[in-house]
């Protein structure tokens, strides 16, 4: 079997130790092997060695700057390392070269939002929506970006469109609740947070519960503030429907 084929096989079965061993040998003999740099970067990224992955991804791009796969990899590595602006720039470059590739436009929007560039995220999301208005992910990306800019009406409109396209999707339901909260429709937002809090799990539940607490706290009476002061009591009251926002 060819050396690179052996590396790809090892990567496919997530044997990262073997990938690193094999690419060490290949690059010692052929430092300019862009594919070996790529495969090594993917393995390093998978095991969390992001700085090393970025170095090898950059080598792959330098050796073959026209290879789209290497550009995508570079964007993934930059995102994993928290360099969201740089990752967004990579996705934007890819999208400029092929404006019909909606996935790159949405990836740019997501990275812009993570980089606290809500306005530029909205611009990218709008391009995705224009490309395919019936795409729920594009409408969701636009709603999230508009939330970041404070455009309540636009966020409600985009989130409503996303909900029609992706009914029941918890991400869409949470975003629509956020948009309603921003637009002053607190009762509807709280009802959705309450419903979601006992459907999702893990960090998603923690996040939704935190939103429900914050929203309820804006309306709570003295008795409600007592409930808020005891997290377990608040969760029980929320689950049993003892509390609401009017």
The 8 nearest C-alpha neighbors of each residue, nearest first, counted from 0:
[[1, 2, 5, 4, 3, 6, 8, 7],
 [0, 2, 4, 3, 5, 6, 7, 8],
 [3, 1, 5, 4, 0, 6, 21, 25],
 [4, 2, 6, 5, 1, 7, 35, 34],
 [3, 5, 7, 1, 6, 2, 8, 0],
 [6, 4, 8, 2, 3, 7, 9, 1],
 [5, 7, 3, 9, 18, 4, 8, 10],
 [8, 6, 10, 4, 9, 5, 11, 3],
 [7, 9, 11, 5, 6, 10, 4, 12],
 [10, 8, 6, 14, 12, 11, 7, 18],
 [11, 9, 13, 7, 12, 8, 14, 6],
 [12, 10, 8, 9, 13, 7, 14, 6],
 [11, 13, 9, 10, 14, 8, 15, 7],
 [14, 12, 10, 11, 15, 9, 42, 45],
 [15, 13, 9, 17, 12, 16, 10, 18],
 [16, 14, 18, 17, 13, 42, 19, 10],
 [15, 17, 19, 18, 14, 20, 42, 13],
 [16, 18, 20, 15, 19, 14, 21, 9],
 [19, 17, 15, 21, 6, 20, 16, 9],
 [18, 20, 22, 16, 17, 21, 23, 39],
 [19, 21, 17, 23, 18, 22, 16, 24],
 [20, 22, 18, 24, 23, 19, 17, 25],
 [21, 23, 25, 19, 24, 20, 35, 26],
 [24, 22, 20, 21, 26, 25, 19, 27],
 [23, 25, 27, 22, 21, 26, 28, 20],
 [26, 24, 22, 28, 27, 23, 29, 21],
 [25, 27, 30, 29, 28, 23, 24, 22],
 [28, 26, 24, 25, 29, 30, 23, 22],
 [27, 29, 26, 25, 30, 24, 23, 31],
 [28, 30, 26, 31, 32, 27, 25, 24],
 [31, 29, 26, 32, 27, 28, 25, 33],
 [30, 32, 29, 33, 62, 26, 36, 58],
 [31, 33, 35, 34, 29, 30, 36, 26],
 [32, 34, 59, 36, 35, 31, 62, 37],
 [35, 33, 37, 36, 32, 38, 59, 3],
 [36, 34, 38, 37, 33, 32, 22, 39],
 [35, 37, 33, 55, 39, 34, 59, 38],
 [38, 36, 34, 40, 35, 39, 56, 59],
 [37, 39, 41, 35, 40, 36, 34, 42],
 [38, 40, 36, 42, 37, 41, 35, 43],
 [41, 39, 52, 43, 37, 55, 38, 42],
 [42, 40, 38, 44, 39, 43, 45, 37],
 [41, 43, 45, 39, 44, 40, 15, 38],
 [44, 42, 40, 48, 52, 46, 45, 41],
 [43, 45, 47, 41, 49, 42, 52, 46],
 [44, 46, 42, 43, 47, 41, 48, 15],
 [47, 45, 43, 44, 48, 42, 15, 49],
 [48, 46, 44, 49, 45, 43, 52, 79],
 [49, 47, 43, 44, 51, 46, 50, 52],
 [48, 50, 52, 44, 47, 51, 53, 80],
 [51, 49, 53, 52, 48, 54, 80, 76],
 [52, 50, 54, 53, 49, 48, 55, 43],
 [53, 51, 40, 49, 43, 55, 50, 54],
 [54, 52, 56, 50, 51, 55, 76, 57],
 [53, 55, 51, 57, 52, 56, 58, 50],
 [54, 56, 58, 36, 40, 52, 57, 53],
 [57, 55, 53, 59, 58, 73, 54, 40],
 [58, 56, 60, 54, 55, 59, 53, 61],
 [57, 59, 55, 61, 56, 60, 62, 54],
 [58, 60, 33, 56, 62, 57, 61, 36],
 [61, 59, 64, 57, 63, 58, 62, 69],
 [62, 60, 58, 59, 64, 63, 57, 33],
 [61, 63, 59, 60, 33, 58, 64, 31],
 [62, 64, 60, 65, 61, 66, 59, 33],
 [65, 63, 60, 61, 66, 62, 70, 59],
 [66, 64, 63, 67, 60, 70, 69, 68],
 [65, 67, 68, 69, 64, 63, 70, 60],
 [68, 66, 70, 69, 65, 71, 93, 64],
 [67, 69, 71, 70, 66, 72, 73, 37],
 [68, 70, 72, 67, 71, 66, 60, 73],
 [71, 69, 73, 67, 72, 68, 74, 60],
 [72, 70, 74, 68, 73, 69, 67, 75],
 [71, 73, 69, 75, 70, 74, 76, 68],
 [72, 74, 70, 76, 71, 75, 56, 69],
 [73, 75, 86, 77, 71, 72, 76, 89],
 [76, 74, 72, 78, 73, 77, 79, 71],
 [75, 77, 79, 73, 78, 74, 53, 72],
 [78, 76, 82, 80, 74, 86, 79, 75],
 [77, 79, 81, 75, 83, 80, 76, 82],
 [80, 78, 76, 77, 81, 75, 49, 82],
 [81, 79, 77, 78, 82, 49, 76, 50],
 [80, 82, 78, 83, 79, 77, 114, 84],
 [83, 81, 77, 78, 85, 80, 84, 86],
 [82, 84, 86, 110, 78, 114, 85, 81],
 [85, 83, 87, 86, 82, 114, 88, 111],
 [84, 86, 88, 87, 83, 82, 89, 77],
 [87, 85, 74, 83, 89, 77, 88, 84],
 [88, 86, 107, 84, 90, 110, 85, 89],
 [87, 89, 91, 85, 86, 90, 92, 84],
 [88, 90, 86, 92, 87, 91, 74, 93],
 [89, 91, 93, 87, 107, 92, 103, 88],
 [92, 90, 88, 94, 89, 93, 107, 87],
 [93, 91, 89, 95, 90, 94, 88, 96],
 [92, 94, 90, 96, 91, 95, 89, 97],
 [95, 93, 98, 91, 97, 96, 92, 103],
 [96, 94, 92, 98, 97, 93, 91, 90],
 [95, 97, 93, 94, 98, 92, 91, 99],
 [98, 96, 94, 95, 99, 100, 93, 92],
 [99, 97, 94, 95, 100, 96, 101, 104],
 [100, 98, 97, 101, 130, 94, 104, 102],
 [101, 99, 98, 102, 103, 97, 94, 104],
 [100, 102, 104, 103, 99, 127, 105, 98],
 [103, 101, 105, 104, 100, 106, 127, 107],
 [104, 102, 106, 105, 101, 90, 94, 100],
 [103, 105, 101, 107, 106, 102, 123, 94],
 [106, 104, 108, 102, 107, 103, 101, 109],
 [107, 105, 103, 109, 108, 104, 102, 110],
 [106, 108, 87, 104, 110, 90, 105, 109],
 [109, 107, 120, 105, 111, 123, 106, 110],
 [110, 108, 106, 112, 107, 111, 105, 113],
 [109, 111, 113, 87, 83, 107, 112, 108],
 [112, 110, 120, 114, 116, 108, 113, 109],
 [111, 113, 117, 115, 109, 114, 116, 110],
 [112, 114, 110, 111, 115, 83, 109, 116],
 [113, 115, 111, 83, 112, 116, 84, 110],
 [116, 114, 112, 113, 117, 111, 147, 118],
 [117, 115, 111, 112, 114, 119, 118, 120],
 [116, 118, 120, 112, 147, 144, 119, 115],
 [119, 117, 121, 120, 116, 148, 122, 144],
 [118, 120, 122, 121, 116, 117, 123, 111],
 [121, 119, 108, 117, 111, 123, 118, 122],
 [120, 122, 144, 124, 118, 119, 123, 141],
 [123, 121, 119, 125, 120, 124, 118, 126],
 [122, 124, 126, 120, 108, 125, 121, 104],
 [125, 123, 141, 121, 127, 126, 122, 108],
 [124, 126, 128, 122, 127, 123, 121, 129],
 [127, 125, 129, 123, 124, 128, 130, 122],
 [126, 128, 124, 130, 125, 129, 137, 101],
 [129, 127, 132, 125, 131, 130, 137, 126],
 [130, 128, 126, 131, 127, 132, 125, 124],
 [129, 131, 127, 128, 126, 132, 99, 101],
 [130, 132, 128, 133, 129, 134, 127, 137],
 [131, 133, 128, 134, 129, 130, 138, 137],
 [134, 132, 131, 135, 164, 128, 138, 137],
 [135, 133, 137, 132, 136, 131, 138, 128],
 [134, 136, 161, 138, 164, 137, 165, 139],
 [137, 135, 139, 138, 134, 140, 161, 105],
 [136, 138, 140, 128, 139, 135, 134, 127],
 [137, 139, 141, 135, 161, 157, 140, 136],
 [140, 138, 136, 142, 141, 137, 161, 158],
 [141, 139, 137, 143, 138, 142, 124, 136],
 [140, 142, 124, 138, 144, 139, 143, 121],
 [143, 141, 154, 157, 139, 145, 158, 144],
 [144, 142, 146, 140, 141, 145, 139, 147],
 [143, 145, 121, 147, 141, 117, 146, 142],
 [144, 146, 148, 142, 147, 154, 150, 143],
 [147, 145, 149, 143, 144, 148, 154, 150],
 [146, 148, 144, 145, 117, 149, 143, 112],
 [147, 149, 145, 146, 150, 117, 118, 144],
 [150, 148, 146, 147, 151, 145, 181, 154],
 [151, 149, 145, 153, 148, 152, 146, 154],
 [150, 152, 154, 182, 153, 181, 149, 178],
 [153, 151, 155, 154, 150, 156, 182, 178],
 [152, 154, 156, 155, 150, 151, 157, 145],
 [153, 155, 142, 151, 145, 157, 156, 152],
 [156, 154, 158, 178, 152, 153, 157, 159],
 [155, 157, 153, 159, 154, 158, 152, 160],
 [158, 156, 142, 160, 154, 138, 159, 155],
 [159, 157, 161, 175, 155, 142, 160, 156],
 [160, 158, 162, 156, 161, 157, 155, 163],
 [159, 161, 157, 163, 158, 162, 156, 164],
 [160, 162, 135, 158, 164, 138, 159, 163],
 [163, 161, 159, 166, 165, 164, 160, 171],
 [164, 162, 160, 161, 166, 165, 159, 135],
 [163, 165, 161, 135, 162, 166, 160, 133],
 [164, 166, 162, 163, 168, 161, 135, 167],
 [167, 165, 162, 163, 168, 164, 161, 171],
 [166, 168, 169, 165, 172, 162, 171, 170],
 [167, 169, 171, 170, 166, 165, 172, 162],
 [170, 168, 172, 171, 167, 173, 195, 199],
 [171, 169, 173, 172, 168, 174, 139, 175],
 [170, 172, 174, 168, 169, 173, 162, 175],
 [173, 171, 169, 175, 174, 170, 176, 168],
 [174, 172, 176, 170, 175, 171, 169, 177],
 [173, 175, 177, 171, 176, 172, 178, 170],
 [174, 176, 178, 158, 172, 177, 173, 171],
 [175, 177, 188, 173, 179, 174, 178, 191],
 [178, 176, 174, 180, 175, 179, 173, 181],
 [179, 177, 175, 181, 155, 180, 176, 154],
 [178, 180, 184, 182, 176, 181, 177, 188],
 [179, 181, 185, 177, 183, 178, 184, 182],
 [182, 180, 178, 179, 183, 151, 177, 184],
 [181, 183, 179, 151, 180, 184, 178, 152],
 [184, 182, 180, 185, 181, 179, 186, 178],
 [185, 183, 179, 180, 182, 186, 187, 188],
 [184, 186, 180, 188, 183, 187, 189, 179],
 [187, 185, 244, 189, 245, 188, 184, 190],
 [186, 188, 190, 189, 185, 184, 191, 179],
 [187, 189, 176, 185, 191, 180, 186, 190],
 [190, 188, 192, 186, 191, 187, 185, 193],
 [191, 189, 193, 187, 188, 192, 186, 194],
 [190, 192, 194, 188, 193, 189, 195, 176],
 [191, 193, 189, 195, 194, 190, 211, 196],
 [194, 192, 190, 196, 191, 195, 189, 237],
 [193, 195, 191, 192, 196, 197, 190, 198],
 [196, 194, 198, 192, 197, 193, 191, 199],
 [197, 195, 204, 193, 194, 198, 207, 208],
 [198, 196, 195, 199, 194, 193, 204, 238],
 [197, 199, 195, 196, 200, 194, 204, 169],
 [200, 198, 204, 197, 196, 203, 195, 201],
 [201, 199, 204, 203, 202, 198, 197, 205],
 [200, 202, 203, 204, 205, 199, 206, 196],
 [201, 203, 205, 204, 206, 200, 207, 199],
 [204, 202, 206, 201, 205, 200, 199, 207],
 [203, 205, 200, 207, 196, 199, 202, 201],
 [204, 206, 202, 208, 203, 207, 209, 201],
 [205, 207, 209, 203, 204, 208, 202, 210],
 [208, 206, 210, 204, 209, 205, 196, 192],
 [207, 209, 211, 205, 210, 206, 196, 204],
 [208, 210, 212, 206, 207, 211, 205, 213],
 [211, 209, 213, 207, 208, 212, 214, 206],
 [210, 212, 208, 214, 209, 213, 192, 215],
 [213, 211, 209, 215, 210, 214, 216, 208],
 [212, 214, 216, 210, 211, 215, 209, 217],
 [213, 215, 211, 216, 217, 212, 210, 189],
 [216, 214, 212, 217, 218, 213, 219, 211],
 [215, 217, 213, 219, 214, 218, 212, 224],
 [216, 218, 215, 214, 219, 213, 212, 244],
 [217, 219, 216, 215, 244, 220, 214, 245],
 [220, 218, 223, 216, 224, 215, 217, 221],
 [219, 221, 223, 222, 224, 218, 216, 225],
 [222, 220, 224, 223, 225, 219, 226, 227],
 [223, 221, 225, 220, 224, 226, 219, 227],
 [222, 224, 219, 220, 226, 225, 221, 227],
 [223, 225, 227, 221, 226, 222, 219, 220],
 [224, 226, 222, 228, 223, 227, 221, 229],
 [227, 225, 223, 233, 224, 228, 229, 232],
 [228, 226, 224, 225, 229, 233, 223, 230],
 [227, 229, 225, 226, 224, 230, 233, 232],
 [228, 230, 232, 227, 231, 226, 233, 225],
 [231, 229, 233, 232, 234, 228, 227, 226],
 [232, 230, 234, 233, 229, 235, 236, 226],
 [231, 233, 235, 229, 234, 230, 226, 236],
 [234, 232, 230, 236, 226, 231, 235, 227],
 [233, 235, 237, 231, 232, 236, 238, 230],
 [236, 234, 232, 238, 237, 233, 239, 231],
 [237, 235, 241, 233, 239, 234, 238, 240],
 [236, 238, 234, 240, 235, 239, 233, 242],
 [237, 239, 235, 236, 240, 234, 193, 197],
 [240, 238, 236, 241, 237, 235, 242, 234],
 [239, 241, 237, 242, 238, 236, 243, 235],
 [242, 240, 236, 239, 237, 243, 238, 235],
 [243, 241, 240, 237, 236, 244, 223, 239],
 [242, 244, 245, 241, 240, 189, 186, 215],
 [243, 245, 186, 215, 189, 218, 185, 242],
 [244, 186, 243, 185, 218, 187, 189, 184]]
